[in-house]
């Protein structure tokens, strides 16, 4: 088996983490049991570019149980859990190409290896691609266009990735069907809001050990990820400031009880700044110059471009790496210090463990069932961006409630008739 990981000897620790996460992922476990019986993904190759965590391992196991050959690479250089990769290779025979902390060249080499389905000196095209940031789909369209004739469909689970895909669809550049898993309610309402909210808070705490109570936390972006983090920071006693460019989201933030102001006004106030937008250069040169001494800067959007790190480097007379684990101090020429967490990469994964398994259970259940749906509908899908089918979302939500021991009401026949009719008025 062709793979590239840090150390196979870490596998026992990784297996413990995978099994711990599995206990919190009952929906994915149920799907795996059915997949093992029915083999709906038989003889299909799946290339997946995801954060290689214990939760992702349970998705890979589920796809493999369904009969697929799964090939994994990391969607972020600092999100890989090296013991998990070792267990996937040793215990589950799933090829992984991911090592935490690799350079850019190695990172893209790993992406190419997963996309070639582990083939050495040759290229095997996948039938399904699963992305977290659109790296696979981008590489297919830019360097591996010959793979398109084999690929049935792909899935994308980040806001950033879906933005890219919709731009490709508008430009008639998209060459195969993609499902916007990020836009599924079972994903963004829970993964983005509660998962990102809690894990971002966790990453900043682990890196800095600051007290949130009394701090001014500036949340850049009030999408579902931003509002999740804002909610958690407020719950710990922080004074939360929101910066936005979207008037509706800004209005929501105001009515949710947060202070809203332009970035420039927040700079002299903020103790901690965290970007969660999916856009580039959210914090840039002119912002660093106005921040107060000791400001902490972090990113929880997908790519590190949200913070203009090259500009920060140029403004600095000295850079002190790892003054704490995952904390770099940039001493500016004006004498102020700015602290950057996790090299500007995803703070929840670079400095913590990512989303809790309970919310990833729904996200990865959505991925697994959407892969099955794509295979079952091969030939009927056009090269455009599709939503996740409603029946998949409903099934996951019902099963998740059932695994939590929660029951809900159902509509009576009279209520169903009322809702489906336009004849009955007041």
C-alpha positions in Angstrom: 0.0 0.0 0.0 1.4 3.4 -1.0 1.1 6.1 1.7 3.0 8.9 3.3 2.6 9.5 7.1 4.9 10.6 9.9 5.3 7.4 12.0 3.4 4.1 11.8 4.4 3.5 15.5 1.8 6.1 16.6 -1.0 3.9 15.5 -2.1 2.6 18.9 -2.7 6.1 20.2 -4.5 7.0 17.0 -6.8 4.0 17.3 -7.8 5.0 20.8 -8.7 8.5 19.5 -10.7 7.0 16.6 -12.7 4.7 18.8 -13.3 7.5 21.3 -14.7 9.7 18.5 -16.8 6.8 17.3 -18.7 6.7 20.6 -19.9 10.2 19.8 -20.9 9.4 16.2 -23.9 7.1 16.3 -25.4 8.3 13.0 -22.2 7.6 11.1 -21.9 4.2 12.9 -25.5 3.3 11.8 -24.6 4.2 8.2 -21.5 2.1 8.4 -23.4 -0.9 9.5 -25.8 -0.6 6.5 -23.0 0.1 4.1 -21.1 -3.0 5.3 -24.2 -5.1 4.4 -25.2 -3.5 1.2 -21.9 -2.3 -0.3 -23.4 0.7 -2.2 -20.0 2.1 -3.0 -18.5 -1.2 -4.3 -15.6 -0.8 -6.7 -15.6 3.0 -6.5 -12.5 5.1 -5.8 -12.9 8.1 -3.5 -10.3 10.8 -3.2 -10.8 12.9 -0.1 -9.0 16.1 0.9 -10.1 16.7 4.5 -8.7 17.6 7.9 -7.3 14.2 9.0 -8.8 13.9 12.5 -10.3 11.1 14.5 -13.8 12.2 13.2 -12.6 12.1 9.6 -11.2 8.6 10.2 -14.7 7.4 11.0 -16.0 8.8 7.7 -13.2 7.1 5.8 -14.0 3.8 7.6 -17.7 4.2 6.7 -16.9 4.8 3.0 -14.5 1.9 3.0 -17.2 -0.4 4.6 -19.4 0.6 1.7 -17.0 -1.0 -0.7 -15.0 2.0 -1.8 -11.3 2.4 -2.1 -10.6 5.6 -0.1 -7.5 7.8 -0.5 -7.0 10.6 2.0 -4.9 13.8 2.1 -4.9 16.8 4.4 -6.8 20.0 3.5 -4.6 22.1 5.8 -0.9 21.6 6.7 -1.5 22.0 10.4 -4.8 20.1 10.8 -3.4 16.5 10.6 -3.4 14.3 13.6 -0.3 12.1 13.0 -1.4 9.2 15.2 -4.8 9.0 13.5 -3.0 8.7 10.1 -0.9 5.9 11.4 -4.0 4.0 12.7 -5.8 4.5 9.4 -2.9 2.9 7.6 -2.2 0.1 10.1 -5.6 -0.8 11.4 -7.9 0.0 8.5 -5.7 -0.3 5.4 -6.7 3.1 4.2 -3.9 5.0 2.3 -3.2 8.4 3.8 -0.9 11.1 2.5 -0.7 13.6 5.3 1.9 14.8 7.8 1.4 17.7 10.2 3.5 20.7 9.5 4.6 19.9 5.9 5.8 22.6 3.6 3.8 23.9 0.6 5.6 21.6 -1.9 4.9 18.4 0.1 1.3 19.5 0.8 0.5 19.6 -2.9 2.4 16.5 -3.5 0.1 14.7 -1.0 -3.0 16.2 -2.8 -1.7 14.8 -6.1 -1.1 11.4 -4.5 -4.6 11.2 -3.1 -6.1 12.4 -6.4 -4.1 9.7 -8.3 -5.6 7.2 -5.8 -2.2 6.2 -4.5 -0.8 5.1 -7.9 3.0 5.3 -8.1 4.2 6.5 -11.5 0.7 6.4 -12.9 -2.7 8.1 -12.5 -5.9 6.3 -11.4 -8.9 8.6 -11.6 -11.3 8.8 -8.7 -15.0 8.3 -9.1 -15.9 10.7 -6.2 -14.0 13.7 -4.8 -14.6 15.0 -1.3 -13.2 18.4 -0.6 -12.7 20.8 2.4 -11.6 23.9 0.6 -11.9 22.8 -3.1 -8.2 21.8 -3.5 -9.1 18.5 -5.3 -11.6 20.0 -7.7 -9.3 22.9 -8.4 -6.4 20.6 -9.3 -8.6 18.4 -11.5 -9.7 21.5 -13.4 -6.2 23.0 -13.7 -3.9 20.0 -14.0 -5.8 16.8 -14.3 -8.7 17.5 -16.7 -8.4 14.0 -18.1 -9.9 12.7 -14.9 -13.2 14.4 -15.6 -14.4 11.5 -17.8 -14.1 9.1 -14.7 -15.5 11.4 -12.0 -19.2 10.9 -11.2 -19.5 13.8 -8.7 -17.8 15.6 -5.8 -18.7 17.1 -2.5 -17.5 20.3 -0.8 -18.0 21.1 2.9 -16.6 24.6 3.4 -18.0 28.0 2.8 -14.8 29.0 1.0 -15.0 26.0 -1.3 -18.7 26.5 -2.2 -18.0 30.1 -3.0 -15.3 28.9 -5.5 -17.6 26.3 -7.0 -20.5 28.8 -7.5 -18.0 31.1 -9.3 -16.9 28.2 -11.5 -20.5 27.4 -12.3 -21.3 31.0 -13.2 -18.3 31.0 -15.6 -19.3 27.7 -17.1 -16.0 26.4 -15.9 -17.3 23.5 -13.7 -16.7 20.2 -15.4 -18.4 17.7 -13.1 -21.3 17.8 -10.6 -20.6 19.1 -7.1 -22.8 18.9 -4.0 -22.6 21.8 -1.6 -22.5 19.8 1.6 -21.5 23.0 3.5 -25.0 24.4 2.6 -26.8 21.5 4.1 -28.7 22.5 7.3 -27.4 19.4 9.1 -24.0 20.8 8.4 -23.9 24.6 8.8 -26.4 24.9 11.6 -24.4 22.6 13.8 -20.9 22.1 12.4 -20.3 25.7 11.5 -22.2 27.3 14.5 -21.5 24.9 17.4 -18.5 23.1 16.1 -16.5 26.1 14.9 -17.8 28.2 17.8 -16.6 25.8 20.5 -13.4 24.7 18.8 -12.3 28.2 17.9 -12.7 29.2 21.5 -10.8 26.1 22.6 -7.9 26.8 20.2 -7.4 30.3 21.4 -7.6 29.2 25.0 -5.1 26.3 24.5 -2.6 28.6 22.7 -2.8 31.6 25.1 -4.5 30.5 28.4 -6.2 34.0 28.5 -9.2 34.8 30.5 -12.1 35.6 28.2 -14.1 37.4 30.9 -13.5 41.1 30.5 -11.6 40.8 27.2 -12.7 42.6 24.1 -13.0 40.0 21.4 -13.4 41.2 17.8 -15.1 38.7 15.6 -14.5 39.4 11.9 -17.5 38.0 10.0 -21.0 37.1 11.3 -21.8 34.1 9.2 -22.6 30.8 11.0 -19.0 30.3 12.1 -18.7 33.8 13.3 -21.9 33.8 15.2 -21.0 30.5 16.8 -17.7 31.9 18.1 -19.3 35.2 19.2 -22.0 33.3 21.2 -19.4 31.2 23.0 -17.1 34.2 23.8 -20.1 36.1 25.1 -21.0 33.2 27.3 -17.6 33.3 28.9 -18.0 37.0 29.8 -16.2 38.6 26.9 -17.3 41.9 25.4 -17.8 40.9 21.8 -17.5 43.3 18.8 -18.6 42.2 15.3 -17.2 43.6 12.1 -19.1 42.9 8.9 -19.6 44.0 5.3 -23.0 42.4 4.8 -25.8 44.8 6.1 -28.2 41.9 6.9 -25.7 40.0 9.0 -24.6 43.2 10.7 -28.3 43.8 11.6 -28.6 40.3 12.9 -25.5 40.8 15.1 -27.0 44.0 16.5 -30.3 42.3 17.4 -28.4 39.4 18.9 -27.0 41.9 21.4 -23.5 42.5 20.0 -21.6 45.7 19.3 -21.1 46.2 15.6 -18.6 48.7 14.2 -16.1 49.1 11.3 -12.8 47.2 11.6 -10.9 50.5 11.9 -12.8 51.6 15.0 -12.4 48.2 16.6 -8.6 48.2 16.3 -7.8 50.3 19.3 -10.3 48.3 21.5 -9.7 44.7 20.7 -7.6 42.3 22.8 -8.2 39.4 20.5 -9.1 39.5 16.7 -10.4 36.4 15.0 -11.3 36.2 11.3 -14.1 33.9 10.1 -15.1 35.1 6.7 -13.7 32.9 3.9 -12.3 36.0 2.2 -8.8 37.4 1.8 -6.9 40.2 3.6 -9.5 40.8 6.3 -6.8 42.0 8.6 -4.0 43.8 6.8 -1.2 46.3 7.0 -3.1 49.4 8.1 -4.9 47.3 10.7 -1.8 46.0 12.4 -0.4 49.5 12.7 -3.5 50.6 14.7 -3.8 47.6 17.0 -2.8 48.1 20.6 0.3 46.5 22.1 -0.2 42.9 22.9 -3.1 42.2 20.5 -3.8 38.6 19.7 -4.7 37.7 16.1 -6.1 34.3 15.0 -8.0 32.9 12.0 -10.8 30.4 11.9 -11.6 30.8 8.2 -10.4 28.0 5.9 -7.2 29.6 4.4 -4.5 31.7 6.1 -5.0 34.5 3.6 -7.6 36.1 5.8 -4.7 37.6 7.7 -2.1 39.4 5.6 0.9 37.6 7.2 3.5 38.9 4.6 2.5 42.5 5.4 2.9 41.7 9.2 6.3 40.3 8.5 7.4 43.5 6.6 6.1 45.7 9.5 8.2 43.7 12.0 11.7 44.4 13.2 11.8 41.0 15.0 9.8 37.8 14.9 10.0 35.4 17.9 8.7 32.0 17.0 6.9 29.7 19.5 7.1 31.9 22.5 4.4 29.5 23.6 3.3 26.5 21.6 1.6 27.8 18.4 2.2 31.5 19.4 4.5 33.7 17.4 5.4 37.3 18.5 5.8 40.0 15.9 7.6 43.0 17.3 6.7 45.9 15.0 9.0 48.7 14.1 6.9 51.1 16.2 7.7 48.9 19.3 4.3 47.2 19.6 3.9 43.4 19.8 1.3 41.4 17.9 0.8 37.7 18.7 -0.2 35.4 15.8 -1.7 32.0 16.6 -1.2 28.9 14.6 0.7 30.6 11.8 -2.6 32.2 10.8 -4.1 28.8 9.9 -7.2 27.3 11.3 -6.8 28.1 15.0 -9.3 25.4 16.0 -7.2 22.7 14.4 -3.7 24.2 14.6 -4.1 24.9 18.3 -6.8 22.4 19.3 -8.5 19.3 18.0 -11.1 20.7 15.7 -14.8 20.2 16.0 -16.3 17.8 18.6 -17.3 14.4 17.2 -21.0 15.0 18.1 -21.4 17.7 15.4 -19.1 16.0 12.9 -21.4 13.0 13.1 -24.0 14.9 11.2 -21.6 16.5 8.7 -19.9 13.2 7.8 -23.2 11.3 7.7 -24.2 13.9 5.1 -21.0 13.3 3.2 -21.4 9.5 3.2 -25.1 9.5 2.1 -24.4 12.2 -0.6 -21.7 9.9 -2.0 -24.2 7.1 -2.2 -26.8 9.4 -3.8 -24.3 10.5 -6.5 -23.5 7.0 -7.4 -27.1 6.0 -7.5 -27.9 8.9 -9.8 -24.9 8.6 -12.2 -25.7 9.9 -15.6 -28.5 12.2 -14.5 -26.4 14.9 -12.9 -25.1 17.9 -14.8 -21.8 19.8 -14.1 -23.3 22.3 -11.7 -23.6 22.8 -7.9 -26.4 20.8 -6.3 -27.9 21.1 -2.8 -27.9 18.0 -0.6 -31.3 16.3 -1.1 -33.9 17.1 1.5 -34.6 13.4 2.2 -31.0 12.9 3.3 -31.1 15.9 5.7 -34.4 14.7 7.2 -33.2 11.2 7.7 -30.0 12.4 9.5 -31.9 14.8 11.7 -34.4 12.1 12.7 -31.7 9.5 13.4 -29.6 12.0 15.4 -32.6 12.8 17.6 -33.3 9.1 18.1 -29.8 8.4 19.2 -30.2 11.2 21.7 -33.3 9.6 23.1 -35.5 12.6 21.9 -38.9 12.1 20.4 -41.0 14.8 18.6 -44.6 15.2 17.5 -46.0 14.4 14.0 -48.6 16.3 12.1 -52.2 15.0 12.3 -54.1 14.2 9.1 -56.1 17.4 9.5 -52.9 19.5 9.9 -51.3 17.9 6.8 -54.4 18.7 4.8 -54.5 22.3 6.1 -50.9 22.9 5.2 -51.2 21.5 1.7 -54.4 23.3 0.8 -55.0 26.9 -0.4 -58.8 26.7 0.1 -58.9 26.9 3.9 -58.6 30.4 5.2 -58.9 31.9 8.6 
